Amino acid sequence: MQYGICHLSIIAIKTLADDTSPMISQLLYGEHFKVLEQRKFWSKIRNAFDGFEGWVSNNQITLIDEAEYKKLDDSKTPSYSSDLISYLTTENSALMPVILGSVISHTPTLPFHFEGAFFEGKKEKSRLIEIALMYLNAPYLLGGKTPFGLDCSGFTQSVYRLCGYALSRTALEQSGQGDALSFIEESEPGDLAFFDNAEGEIFHVGIIMKNNYIIHVHGKVRLDRLDHTGIFNVEFGNYTHNLRVIKKII
C-alpha cells in the first residue's frame, strides 16, 4: 500500500483517470490519503478523513511513507487554517496560499512556517453557524469544498470539520449519521436538514439556523426559510427542496 499528501492549495478528485472527467471532490493542502491504484499519470486514492475515493493527477500529489501516514491519521487535534485565504512559507522561502480549512499541522514531508489564525479541537455547537456564515455567497461547484466553490455536502462537511467533527462526503452518506428528530421544533441551530428528490433519494443537505431559517448551497451559499414542507425561497416565492429528515449530529 502506498500513501500520499496534498502539497498544493487545492486539487481535484475526479471520477475517472482523465482530465475531462468530472470533479467529484477536492483535496486541500495537507490532506492525506491512501493510494489504491497507481498508473503512469493518475492515482486512485481514498481520502483518510472521509473515505471518499477518486482519481488525482500524479503531478499534484506527494507520496509519503506508512509511518508518516499513521502519525497523521492518529492526530487527535489537527489544525485547520481559519481565514478565507492564508499564506505559509515553504522550505525554499516561497509563499503558498492556502484556503479556509486547509490542514496546517506540521509533517516531515511538508516543512513550512505558518503564522496565520487556525482552528484546533472541538468547538461548541453554537460555533457552527458562525463558521457557516463565513461561506455565505460562495458559489455552487459540484465536488467543491472551498469558499470559492462548493456543493451542499462539501459545505456541511467543511463547517463541521472546522468545529472538530467528522461528516461523510455526500448528502446521502451524511443522512446516515446522527439521531433523527421528529419535528423542526425539536431542532437546534447546527442540526442538519436533509431533502429528497422526486424518486425519494436524499440529494441535498443544509444547516438549520434560528427562527426557521436554513443556510445551504443552492446556486450559492444562501439563507432561506425552512418549514415542515421544505425550503421556501422568498426570492422566487416557491419551495425548492422537500424536507425528508432532520438529524442531530452533536
Buried (B, 14 or more C-beta within 10 A) or exposed (E): EBBBBBBBBBBBBBBEBEEEBEBBBBBBBBBBBBBBEBEEEBBBBEBBBBEBBBBBBBEBBBBBEEEBBEBBEEEEEBBBBBEEBBBBBEEEEEEBEBBBBBBBBEBEBBEBEBEBEBBBEEBEBEBBBEBBBBBEEBEBBEBBBBBBBBBBBBBBBBBBBBBBBEBBBBBBBBBEBBEEBEEBEEBBBBBBBBBBEEEEEBBBBBBBBEEBBBBBBBEBBBBBBBEEEBBBBEEEEEBBBBBBBBBBBB
